Amino acid sequence: MPISLEEVLHDHLHNSGLKLVTAESCTGGLISDRITDIPGSSEYFIGGVIAYAYEAKAALLGVSWDTLNTKGAVSRETVLEMARGARQALKADIAISVSGIAGPGGGTPEKPVGFTWVGLATPKGEWARQFTWDGNRAENKKYSCDAALQFVLDYLDGKLK
């Protein structure tokens, strides 16, 4: 049976001393769920914030209203502020964030269904990646979760500059 992304993540973080947190919007806690499916994840996973609405992004993660009103919830700027806010609030080394349009509605010509941003904040820098998935709601959430876990692994593997 192939090893899952969350199992690979466990292998990287187990006993590393590094702490991970999540800031999730469109995935609704799926990233945190998958991380905590692995026994021993409490060694490195502090917790997560599910900030679905603008109000939660602002109040819980410190995303600025200016960013939300000018760039939107699904933007590079927002996911970076989400990751930064989660990392600071929960005192973690690594924070991964995601905001997207899971579907089936909510898309626009500029940001169609499946349009997603993933952010990463660490002591060494901040990065963001954009994706446009072509699945249904459940598939788009899974793809976003996979992308987020892979993003953390890429950081841990030294692949981000």
Backbone as a ProteinNet text record, in pm:
[ID]
protein_1_A
[PRIMARY]
MPISLEEVLHDHLHNSGLKLVTAESCTGGLISDRITDIPGSSEYFIGGVIAYAYEAKAALLGVSWDTLNTKGAVSRETVLEMARGARQALKADIAISVSGIAGPGGGTPEKPVGFTWVGLATPKGEWARQFTWDGNRAENKKYSCDAALQFVLDYLDGKLK
[TERTIARY]
84.5	0	88.7	59.1	143.3	133.9	242	245.6	176.5	94.7	19.7	107.8	63.5	136.5	147.4	40.4	44.6	140.6	157.6	256.4	397.9	421.4	552.6	581.2	479.8	494.3	531	463.8	495.5	641.5	688.4	827.1	924.5	888.4	974.6	971.3	852.7	836.6	849.9	833.2	843	976.6	968.7	1088.1	1175.9	1125.4	1208	1213	1113	1103	1027.1	1000.7	925.7	776.8	707.4	563.9	489.4	377.8	297.9	157.6	101.6	-38.3	-101.5	-234.7	-307.5	-401.7	-430.4	-532.7	-613.4	-733.5	-811	-939.7	-970.6	-1098.5	-1174.7	-1151.6	-1231.9	-1218.8	-1110.8	-1093.5	-1166.1	-1212.5	-1298	-1243	-1113.1	-1053	-998.4	-1010	-963.9	-813.3	-735.3	-589.9	-559.8	-619.4	-598.6	-645	-757.8	-810.8	-711	-657.7	-562.9	-433.6	-384.7	-263.1	-287.3	-403.5	-430.3	-477.4	-495.2	-521.7	-399.1	-282.9	-157.9	-126.3	-114.1	-78.1	55.7	62.3	185.2	192.8	91	94.6	92.3	50.6	48.7	189.4	292.2	430	463.7	399.4	435.4	317.4	196.1	80.3	13.6	16	-42	-192.7	-237.2	-379.3	-401.7	-526.1	-559.1	-677.6	-693.4	-805.8	-883.3	-1012.9	-1098.7	-1164.1	-1120.7	-1169.1	-1236.4	-1364.3	-1437.9	-1485.1	-1543.2	-1597	-1490.8	-1513.6	-1424.3	-1404.6	-1514.7	-1508.6	-1411.4	-1411.6	-1320.7	-1177.1	-1157	-1020.9	-962.7	-1045	-999.1	-980.8	-1081.2	-1078.5	-979.7	-972.5	-890.7	-749	-731.4	-600.6	-535.4	-607.5	-549.8	-539.8	-616.5	-617.6	-681.3	-618.4	-669.6	-796.1	-887.6	-1010.1	-975.3	-870.8	-829.2	-792.7	-717.4	-681.1	-806	-893.9	-1015.5	-1103.1	-1116.5	-1204.2	-1143.5	-1010.9	-948.7	-898.9	-851.6	-795.9	-889.7	-976.8	-1068.7	-1011.8	-1100.6	-1059.5	-968.1	-987.1	-907.7	-801.5	-691.5	-583.2	-451.3	-344.4	-210	-195.4	-236.4	-221	-295.7	-418.5	-498.6	-437.4	-395.7	-340.7	-209.7	-131.4	-8.3	-40.9	-140.3	-180.2	-242.1	-316.8	-374.1	-263.7	-165.1	-55.2	24.8	55.6	130.7	53.4	-76.5	-158.9	-167.9	-182.7	-189.2	-55.8	51	185.1	209.3	172.2	192.3	98.2	-29.1	-128	-98.3	-52.8	-31	116.1	201.6	344.9	408	391.3	440.9	558.7	630.4	738.9	686.6	586.3	535.4	383.6	332.3	187.2	151.4	50.6	-0.2	-143.2	-176.4	-310.9	-366.8	-499.7	-564.4	-695.9	-721.1	-848.1	-878.2	-999.7	-1033.1	-1183.2	-1217.8	-1358.1	-1383.7	-1438.5	-1455.7	-1566.8	-1667.5	-1776.6	-1895.7	-1998.2	-2010.6	-2036.8	-2079.9	-2103.6	-1992.9	-2009.8	-1916.6	-1805.4	-1791.9	-1684.6	-1717.9	-1613.8	-1626.3	-1531.4	-1539	-1442.4	-1296.9	-1272.1	-1135.6	-1093.2	-1189.7	-1164.2	-1269.8	-1246.7	-1346.7	-1352.2	-1454.7	-1463.2	-1333.6	-1277.7	-1151.2	-1031.6	-1048	-938.5	-900.8	-774.3	-729.8	-590.4	-570.3	-437.4	-399.8	-272	-216.3	-98.5	-92.8	15	96.2	220.1	310.2	393.5	395.6	476.8	569.6	698.5	801	901.2	993.1	1096.2	1187.1	1192	1282.2	1217	1085.9	1019.3	874.2	810.9	670.9	656.3	570.5	548.5	400	360.7	222	220.5	124.3	105.5	-41.2	-65.4	-202.2	-231.8	-352.7	-398	-538.9	-576.3	-715.7	-752.2	-831.7	-873.7	-994.9	-1017.7	-1131.1	-1226.2	-1227.1	-1313.1	-1443.7	-1517.8	-1637.5	-1593.3	-1686.5	-1653.3	-1561.7	-1598.8	-1518.4	-1380	-1373.5	-1243.4	-1156.4	-1215.8	-1138.6	-1083.3	-1161.3	-1112.4	-995.8	-1007.4	-899	-774	-790.5	-675	-605.2	-684.3	-626.6	-550.7	-606.6	-540.6	-409	-412.1	-289.3	-183.8	-225.4	-131.7	-70.8	-152.4	-102.5	-0.1	-31.8	61.8	190.7	179.3	298.9	382.9	319.1	387.9	474.9	419.1	496.8	614.1	589.8	697.7	806	766.5	865.9	952.8	892.5	969.7	1067.7	1017.7	1101.9	1214.5	1191.1	1292.3	1388.9	1372	1461	1438.6	1318.8	1290.7	1240.1	1219.7	1169.9	1285.1	1293.2	1399.8	1339.7
-118.6	0	124.5	220.6	339.8	420.9	484.5	567	700.3	746.5	870.8	992.4	1106.9	1231.3	1259.2	1231.6	1257.5	1162.7	1041.4	949.5	998	1047.1	1102.1	1224	1307.6	1424.4	1381.7	1278.5	1225.6	1182.6	1112.3	1066	1183.9	1296	1414.9	1487.3	1495.6	1579.4	1505	1373.5	1292.3	1319.5	1364.8	1394.5	1506.4	1585.5	1692.9	1815.9	1830	1951	2061.7	2046.4	2146.8	2129.7	2243	2241.5	2297	2232.3	2263.9	2304.3	2403.3	2443.7	2464.8	2468.1	2490.2	2609.7	2672	2775.7	2739.7	2689.5	2633.6	2710.1	2726.3	2782.9	2677.1	2665.3	2575.5	2428	2389.2	2248.8	2214.8	2315	2292.2	2199.9	2193	2107.2	1975.8	1953.1	1826.4	1806.1	1913	1899.9	1854.9	1922.1	1886	1743.5	1706.3	1571.5	1467.9	1490.9	1393.2	1387.1	1502.2	1502.7	1421.9	1443.7	1377	1232.9	1186.3	1043.8	959.5	1022.2	949.3	947.3	827.5	818.7	889	965	1035.5	1176.1	1217.3	1351	1461.9	1429.7	1532.5	1580.7	1508.2	1551.4	1678.2	1697.3	1809.7	1894.6	1845.1	1922	1989.6	2123	2199.1	2210.6	2241.6	2259.7	2341.5	2380.4	2456.6	2546.8	2638.6	2731.8	2711.7	2688.2	2684.8	2821.8	2899.9	3037.3	3047.3	3017.1	3008.3	3145.2	3221.4	3353.3	3461.3	3573.6	3689.7	3723.9	3723.6	3761.4	3673.2	3544.1	3452.5	3474.5	3497.7	3524.1	3647.4	3750.7	3874.5	3856.7	3802.5	3794.8	3691.3	3575.7	3467	3463.4	3511.3	3500.1	3634.6	3742.4	3874.2	3915.3	3851.9	3894.2	4032.7	4123.8	4260.5	4270.5	4355.7	4380.1	4441.7	4519.7	4579.6	4470.1	4370.5	4258.5	4184.7	4153.9	4079.5	4157.5	4286.5	4368.8	4403.1	4407.8	4444.6	4323.6	4220.7	4103	3983.4	3977.7	3865.6	3757.2	3668.4	3558.7	3459.9	3446.4	3351.1	3430.1	3457.9	3535.7	3499.9	3530.1	3508.6	3583.9	3709.4	3792.6	3734.6	3688.4	3634.9	3508	3414.3	3289.6	3314.9	3410.9	3441.9	3504.1	3593.1	3651	3545.1	3451.5	3342.2	3257.7	3218.6	3134.7	3210	3334.6	3416.8	3429.1	3453.8	3468.7	3341	3227.7	3099.4	3067.8	3093.9	3066.3	3149.9	3276.9	3365.2	3329.3	3306.4	3279.6	3151	3049.3	2918.2	2888.2	2985.8	2973.7	2851.3	2841	2725.2	2763.7	2663.7	2683.9	2695.3	2614.2	2603.5	2618.2	2701.5	2713	2697.2	2617	2597.9	2650.1	2721.4	2777.2	2747.1	2749	2725.2	2802.4	2859.6	2926.6	2906.6	2862	2834.4	2830.6	2806.7	2796	2649.1	2577.7	2433.2	2397	2483.1	2456.9	2391.7	2362	2377.8	2521.8	2608.5	2748.4	2835.8	2966.1	3061.9	3108.2	3046.8	3085.9	3209.5	3275.5	3390.2	3366.2	3446.4	3429.2	3444.1	3535.7	3555.5	3446.1	3396.2	3293.3	3184.2	3091.2	2986.8	2883.8	2801.5	2690.3	2610.4	2575.6	2502.8	2592.6	2724.4	2820.1	2822.5	2797	2779.5	2836.3	2897.8	2941.2	2864.9	2826	2761.7	2846.9	2875.7	2957.7	2881.5	2923.4	2859.9	2968.2	2966.7	3061.1	2982.7	3018.8	2951.4	3056.4	3018.1	3113.4	3155.9	3074	3100.8	3176.4	3200	3273.4	3233.7	3297.9	3271.2	3249.6	3154.2	3119.3	3096	3106.5	3076.1	3008.5	2920.4	2850.1	2858.3	2871.9	2879.5	2757.1	2705.3	2588.8	2614.8	2546.4	2544.3	2398.4	2344.8	2204.5	2191.7	2069.9	2048.2	1940.4	1919.5	1815.5	1870.3	1780.4	1823.5	1879.6	1920.4	1983.4	1895.4	1770.1	1679.9	1658.5	1641.1	1622.6	1747.3	1865.4	1989.3	2008.7	1971	1979.3	1882	1761.2	1663.1	1711.2	1762.2	1811.5	1924.6	2013.9	2124.9	2074	1975.2	1914.5	1849.2	1772.7	1709.6	1814.4	1922	2028.1	2093.3	2113.1	2174.4	2084.5	1957	1863.4	1853.8	1851	1845.2	1971.7	2085.3	2213.1	2208.8	2157.1	2143.4	2049.1	1938.5	1843.3	1906.1	1984.4	2052.2	2145.1	2214.4	2301.2	2216.9	2110.8	2026.3	1960.2	1934.3	1874.3	1978.4	2105.7	2210.9	2249.7	2225.5	2253.4	2395	2474.8	2611.1	2709.1	2803.7	2904.6	3042
0	0	0	-87.1	-92.6	37.1	70.6	190.8	161.2	253.2	232.4	259.4	209.6	234.1	383.9	458.3	601.7	674.9	621.7	679.4	649.4	529.5	494.9	582.6	600.9	687.1	829	878.3	1011.7	1018.6	916	914.3	920.4	855.8	856.7	992	1052.7	1171.4	1303.6	1301.4	1423.2	1492.2	1613.9	1694.9	1639.1	1546.8	1488.8	1578.2	1663.2	1743.5	1673.2	1543.2	1468.3	1494.2	1504.3	1530.5	1409.5	1375.5	1257.6	1299.2	1227.7	1245.3	1108.3	1107.9	983.8	997.5	884.4	873.5	749.5	770.5	660	634.5	507.9	467.8	389.4	260	176	212.7	279.1	317	446.8	520.2	635.4	742.6	758.2	859.7	806.6	676.6	618.1	635.1	621.9	638.8	781.1	878.3	1018.9	1046.2	988.4	1004.6	955.1	837.9	781.9	863.2	908.5	991.2	1118.3	1180.9	1308.9	1292.5	1170.5	1147.6	1181.6	1188.3	1211.1	1360.6	1419.4	1561.3	1586.7	1694.2	1728.4	1672.4	1597.2	1537	1641.4	1764.2	1869.3	1904.5	1862.6	1886	1808.5	1693.7	1608.1	1561.7	1575.7	1530.4	1649.4	1650.7	1761.2	1745.7	1624.4	1600.3	1475.5	1457.3	1338.3	1361.5	1268.4	1270.4	1140.7	1154	1036.2	1028.9	932.2	916.5	780.7	777.5	652.7	605	695	660.1	677.5	609.8	624.8	772.4	849.2	989.8	1067.1	1040.1	1108.5	1064.3	935.5	887	955.3	970	1033.2	1183.7	1251.6	1397.7	1451.2	1387.5	1440.8	1385.2	1262.5	1197.8	1168.1	1193.3	1170.7	1025.3	938.8	798.6	793.3	723.3	721.9	636.3	682.1	605.4	470.7	466.2	339.7	239	284.5	197.3	151.2	244.2	209.7	111.8	133.6	48.9	-86.7	-95.8	-223.8	-303.2	-235.3	-303.1	-299.9	-198.9	-183.4	-94.6	-51.6	36.3	-34.9	-164.9	-242.7	-318.2	-246.3	-304.9	-237.4	-306.4	-252.3	-120.3	-119.6	-1.2	118.3	95	204.6	262.4	177.6	234.7	307.9	262.2	335.3	471	475.4	603.9	694.5	637.3	716.1	778.7	698.6	748.8	854.8	827.5	922.4	1054.3	1044.7	1164.2	1246.3	1180	1251.6	1318.4	1247.2	1300.7	1426.3	1421.1	1536.5	1651.5	1621.4	1725.7	1802	1730.2	1792.1	1819.9	1797	1828.8	1763.8	1632.5	1559	1469.4	1425.6	1330.5	1188.2	1156.3	1019.4	1022.5	932.2	917.6	770.6	744.4	608.8	604.9	497.6	485.5	347.5	338.9	209.9	203.2	86.6	59.3	-88.3	-116.8	-255.6	-278.5	-402.7	-442.5	-475.4	-376.5	-390.1	-489	-501.9	-594.1	-524.8	-596.4	-741.6	-785.5	-692.5	-727.5	-673.6	-690.5	-632.7	-723.1	-837.6	-927.8	-1008.7	-1057.4	-1147.6	-1264	-1369.6	-1478.7	-1432.1	-1337.3	-1287.3	-1189.9	-1112.6	-1011.7	-1027	-1119.5	-1144.8	-1032.3	-1034.2	-940.6	-951.2	-837.6	-832.3	-809.5	-826.6	-807.7	-659.7	-629.8	-491.8	-471.9	-357	-313.3	-187.4	-179.3	-60.7	-15.5	114.2	168.5	271.7	287.3	383.1	450.5	583.6	660.4	752.4	749.5	828.6	877.9	963.5	1004.5	887.5	784.2	671.6	556.9	565.9	459.6	444.9	347.6	316	166	131.1	-8.2	-32	-157.2	-193.3	-329.9	-347.6	-474	-513.4	-643.4	-694	-779	-764.5	-839.8	-890.8	-997.5	-1040.1	-1063.8	-973.1	-979.9	-1071.1	-1119.8	-1211	-1161.2	-1030.1	-974.7	-919.2	-854.5	-782.9	-646.8	-564.5	-436.3	-350.9	-331.3	-248.3	-308.2	-439.2	-505	-491.6	-512	-501.8	-361.1	-259.7	-122.2	-101.4	-155.5	-142.3	-214.5	-337.1	-411.9	-337	-277.4	-201.5	-79.5	-13.4	102	61.1	-46.1	-96	-129	-194.4	-232.3	-109.1	-5.3	117.5	187	199	262.3	181.5	49.4	-35.7	-21	-5.8	12.9	138.6	248.9	372.9	349.9	282	254.2	167.5	69.1	-15.6	68.1	162.6	252	335.5	396.1	481.6	403.1	274.8	188	131.1	167.1	119	-26.6	-78	-219.1	-245.4	-140.3	-157.7	-138.6	-227.6	-219.3	-206.6
[MASK]
+++++++++++++++++++++++++++++++++++++++++++++++++++++++++++++++++++++++++++++++++++++++++++++++++++++++++++++++++++++++++++++++++++++++++++++++++++++++++++++++++

